[in-house]
Amino acid sequence: MSQTFKGGVHPDDSKSLTNQKPIEQLPPPELVILPMSMHIGAPCQPMVAVGDHVCLGQMIAQAQAPVSAPIHATVSGTVKAIGPKEHSSGVMMNSIVIENDYQDEIDPSIAPIDHSNMSAEEMIQCIRNAGIVGHGGAAFPTHIKLSSAIGKVDTVIINAAECEPYLTSDHRLLLQYPGEIIEGIKIILKILGLKKALIGVEINKENTFPGIEALLPSDGSIQLCPLATKYPQGAEKQLIKSLTGREVPSGKLPADAGCAVFNADTAASIHRLFSTGMPMYRRIVTVSGPAMANPKNLEVRIGTPIKNLIEYCGGFTEPPTKLLMGGPMMGMAIYSDEVPVLKGTNGLLAFAEKQPLHIKDPRCIRCGRCVESCPMQLVPTYIYQSVMAGNMDECKTYNPLDCIECGVCSYICPAKLPLTQGIRVAKQKILAANRK
């Protein structure tokens, strides 16, 4: 029986555009643009200068703080520029631009890593040096998550729910490379000293189950757990509740519920690191949406301008009104096709609505849909109304910091109130006041 949580919604998943399309390798671009911030945490500091020759996999920017992740060259070639470039966040970000020499000359230091006699700390250091971050979108440095989980958790959870509409990159990974995921899970279990891992997969991906089950260890240490198809099933707190019945306390982290959660491709990246020595230099991106001519799942070098992905997929069927990096529920609208693919980029969507829905002077009709659907059991309309009225003392009583910004309330609201955006404003104001 599939497992789930209270709340959530069932949007049209639109996954049929790409869920039957195998992963294709996008040819490396002429230029890669590598922003110094592609992760949660402090930006990196460049280690190279303009004119330097770099090799594929060479570390070119080092982490300057504990919560950060180094950056590596994703092609071999010449550093053409270091300076501000367009970023998906909407700001100009210090970036390293490399001109591809199309030789893919691998850095001499790269070789498979034998971890059989390594300590947990040594393995975590390898993961840190490889710049591996979460592939699910948040891009939290994986070495920090592993270090903070040692001695505190009893269960590893692999997030393969992929509940966002349109996105199918994890689905195709489960179908085509299940062995990489399973081997990565084994390494995570070894680092954490555990013998229990749960792989959560929504039942709309049940064609992946036979391939996964064939590779599961006979000792039961890794289990496949079917999940109900519902958004946001892949949110960490909801996934933990669905699979273990545990609740992450307000203001706490998954480790406080005894769980460590990793995306499926993050686990696969850990396996690839130790089996090949290659750091994080590529990722799988779903390119889809109603305006995309030929939607695909692509293996892409990090730093590739998104215009290359669009061209490879045949361009647009009509001029798009919106480009999203990520899924339609939590993705970020981007203003330029010059921005590069980042470590956390799991999707690129193009929409061309001829008549976007707008409601003049929208008002809450107190239907209660946002309350019923909120996976965190909040009252979104009260948070929104209090922050819009400038009443932050009242706003705090509704616990806006517990919001996971999944977008369910905005999606379900018949008045089309920008509830999620309002809650984001509330969170920013509260956090700013706390810092003072």
N, C-alpha and C positions, 0 to 999 in steps of 0.2 A: 504493500500500500504506500502511495506517495505521501510525503510529509510536507507540512506547511506551517504558516504562522497566522496570527489574527490580523485582519486588515488587508490592504493591497488592492490592486485593480487588475483587469484583464484586457489590456489594449490589444488591438490587432497587431500581431507580432511581425507581419510582413517579412518573415525569414525565408519564405519560399523563393525570394529573388536570388538568394545566394547559397542556401543550405545544401544544394545538390552540386555546387561548383567547387571542384578541388582547388587547393591552394596553388597559385601560380607564382613563380618568382619574377618580380619586377626587375628589369635590367637596371643596374646601378646608374645613377644620374651623372651628368657632367660635373655638377657641383653639389656637395652636401653642406648643409648649414646646421651646425651643432651648437644650440644655445647652452649657456653655462648653467641654466636652471631647467632641468628636465625631471625634477623629482621634488618631493616634499622636503624642505630643509634649505640650508644655506647654499647659495650659488657656488660653483667651482671656480678655480683660478687657472687660467691657461698656463700650460707648461711648454708651449711651443711659440715660435715667432714667425712672422710673415716671411715666406721664402723657404721655410724648412720643408724637407721631405719627410713624410710620415708613412708608416706601414699600416695595413689593415690590422686592427686589434691593438694598436699602440695606444697607451694612455697619453692623452693630450691635455687633460685638465684634471687637477687634483682637488679632492674635497678639502675644504677649509674649516670644517666643523664636524663634530661627531654625527649629527644628523645631516647627511649629505651622501652623494655617491659620485665617484669619479666618472669621467667621460672618455671614450675611446674613439679612435678614428674608425669610421665605418667603410672607408675605401682607402686605398693607397694613392699617394699623389703629393701635391704641393699645397702648403698653406697659402691661400691667396689673400686673406683678409682676416682681421680680428677686430670686431667692433659691433655697434648696435645693428640688429636686424629684426625684421618683423617676427613676432611671436604670437602664438594662438591666444594668449591671454589679452591681447590688444595693446600691449606695451612693446617698446623696443628693448630687446634683450641682447646683452653682450654675447657674441657668438663667434665661433671659429668656422671659417669657410675653407673647404678643401676642394681643390680641382682634381678630379679623378684622372689617374693615368691609365685606368682600365687594366692594370696588371694584377690587382688584388694580391700584392706582395705582402705576405703575412709577417708580422713582427717576429724576429728571431727568438724572442723570449717565450713564445706561445708553444705549449706542448701539453699533451694529456697529463692530468694530475692524479697520481695514485693516492687515494685517501685512506687506504686500508689501515695505515698505522698513524693517521693524523688524529689529533685531539679535536674536540668540538671547537675550541677557540681558533685553532689553525684553519679548520674548514671554513669557519665564519669569516676569517680574515681573507681567505681566497675569494669568497663571495663578495666581500666588500671591495676588494681590488678589482673585481670584474664589473663593478658598477651595476649589479643586478638590483632592480627595483620591482615593485608590484606591477604586473602587466594588466591588471584589471581596470586601470584608469587613474587610481589615486597616486600611483608611483611612489609609494613609501619605500625607503631603502630596506631591502630584505635583510641585510646583516643586523640592522637595529631590531627588527621584529624577532629574529632568531635569538639574539643575545638576551633580549628582555623576556623571552619565553622560557629559557632554561630554568628548570626547577620550579616553575610556576604553573605549567600546564600539564594536562594528562591526555589531551586529544588534539591531533592535527586534523584540520578540516581543509579540504581542497575545494575551492569554489569553482565549479564548472557549470553553474546555473545558467549564466549568460541570459539573464531575464530581459535585458533591454531589447525592444523591437529592432528589427533589421540586422542586428549584429550576429554573425555566425562564425567568427574567427575561431573561438574556442570549440565550437561544434565540429568544425573541420579538423582541428588539431586532435580532438578525441577520436575521430574516425581514422585519420591518417597516421598519427604518431602516438598512439596510446602508450607504447613502450617507453617513450621519453618521459611521459608524465609519471608512470609507475616507478621508474628508476629514480626520478627526482624525488618522489615521495620517500623512497627508501633512504636516500641521503638525508632528507629533513628529519626523519625518525631517528637516524643514527646521531645526528647533531644534538637533538633534544633528548636523547636517551629514552625514547618512548616506543610503544608497541601497538599503538592504535591510531589509525588514520581513516577518515571518512571522506569519500568522494561524493559531493552533492551534485547531481545532474538532473535537470528538469526532464519530465517524461516526454516532452516534445522532441527530445534527442535520444529516444530509446533505441534507435538504430546504432548507437554507439555502444550499447550495453554488452553485446556479445564479444566485441573486441577487447573491451576493458576486462570483463569477467575472465576471459581466457588467460590473462596475465596476472591476475591477483594471486598473491602468495597463499599457499595451502594452509598456513598457520592462522589465517583470519586477521592478520595485523592490518591489512588494508581492505576496506569494505566499500562496495558501491551502494549508494543510497539514493533511490529515486525521489525526486521532489515534485510537488505539484507545480504546474505551469502557472505562475502568477508573478506580477511585478510588485515590489522589488525583492523577489526571492533571493537574489544574489547579494543583497546588502549584508554586511558582516553580522550585525546583531540579529537580523531575521533568519539568516542561515544557521547561526548557532542555536536559536530557539527551535527551528524546524528539525535539526538533526539531533540535538541533545536534550531539548526541553529546558535548557538553562537560559537565564536572562542576564544580560550584561547590565550591571547596576548603572544608574544615571551618573554620567560624568566619568565613567570608568572605561577600561579597554577590554577586548576579548580575553586577554590573559587573566583578568580578574574573574572570569567565568571558567577558567581552566582550559581555554582553547586558543590555538594559534591558527589563523586563517591565511591561506596562500592561494593565489590564482593558479589555475591549471598550467598556464604557459610559464608562470614563474617557476613552478616545480620543474618543468621541462628545461628551462634555461639553466637551472642548477645542474641538471644531468649533463647538458651540453658543455657546461664549463668544465666539469671534471673529466668528461670523456674526450674532449677535444682541446681544452685549454682556452677556447675562445671566450672573450668577455661579451657583454651585452652589446651587440652591434646591429641586430635586426629584430623585427617583430612582424606579426601577422595583422593585417588591417582589412576589415570588410569595407569595400567601396560600394555603396548602394544608394537607394532613394529613388523616388518617382522620376526625378529629372536626369538620372544617370543612364546613359545609352546602353551599357553592357555591364551590369553589376558583377563584381568578382570578389574573391578572397585572395589577397596578395601578400607574399612575403617581401617585406620592404626594408631596405637599409634605413636605419635611423638617420635623420637629417635630410631625407629626400623631400624636396618641395612637393606639396600636394598637387600642384599642376601636373606633375609627371604621372601621378596615379590617375588623375582625371583623363589625361590624354591616352593612357594605356587602356582605359575602359571605354574608349570611343567618344569621349566628351559628353555633352549634354544633349538631351532630346529637345530641350527648350531652355532659354536663359533661366537659371535658378534664382529664386527669390531669397533663398537662405542656404548657406553651407554650414554644416555642423561637424565639429570634430568630436567623435563619440556618438552615443546613442541619442534618440530624440527626447528622452526623458531627462537625462542629466548631462547631455553633451553641451559643448560651448560653441556658440555662433562665431564664425571667423569672417573677417572682412577682406581677406586677400588669399589668392591661391599661391602666393609666394611663401607662406609660412611652412615650416618643415614638419615632417612626422617626428613626434617625440617618443620617448620611451613608453609613455602611457597612452599612446594613440591606438585605440582598438577599432576605430571606425571613422569613415568619412562619408557623410550623407548629403545628398543634394535634393532640395525640395523646390517645387515650382507651383505653388498654389495660385490659381488664377483669382480666387476670391477669398483671401484670408478672412477668418471670422473675427470681427471686432464688435464689441457692444459699447454703445455710447453711455457714459455715466454708469458703469457697472455697480451693482449693489448686492450685498449678501441677502439672500431670501430665506436664510436659516433652514435650509433643507437638511443639513446635517451630513451631507455626503462626505465632506472632507474629514469629519470626525470619524465616521464609520470606516473610512478607507485608510486613515493614517496608520502606518505600520508601527509607529511609536506611541500610539494612543494619546496624541496631543489634540488640542482644539485650534487648528490653524487659523480659523477666521477671527478668533479672539486675539491671537498674537498679532495678526495683520492689522486689525482695527486699532489696537492699543499703540502699536508702533507708528501707524499713520497719524494718530492723534497726538503723538509725542509723549505719551504717558509710559515712560520706561519702567517706573516702579510697578505699575500694574502688569506690564508686559512680562517682567521677570517672573511673576507668579505663575505664568503659563509654561514655564520651562522651555523657552525657544532653543536653548543650547543643546537640547536633546534631539532636535530636528536633524535628520540625515540628508536633507535636501534632495530627496528622491523625486520630487515633482508630482507626486500622486495628487496632492490637494489641488494644484493648479489644473491638472489634467481633468479631474472629476468635477470641478466647479462649473455649474451651468451658467453662472454670471461671468465666467472667464476672469475672475479676479486674479491678479498676479500674486497669489498667496505665497508661493515659494520664494519669490524675489523679495517680498516684504519681510519674510522670516529671516532671509539672509541679511537684510539691513538691520533687523533687530539683533541678530547675533554679532554683527560687526560693531554695533554701538555698545553692546554689553561687554564684549571683549576689550574694546578700546577703553572703556571706563575702568575695567579691572586692571589693565596695564598701568593706568594712572594711579 
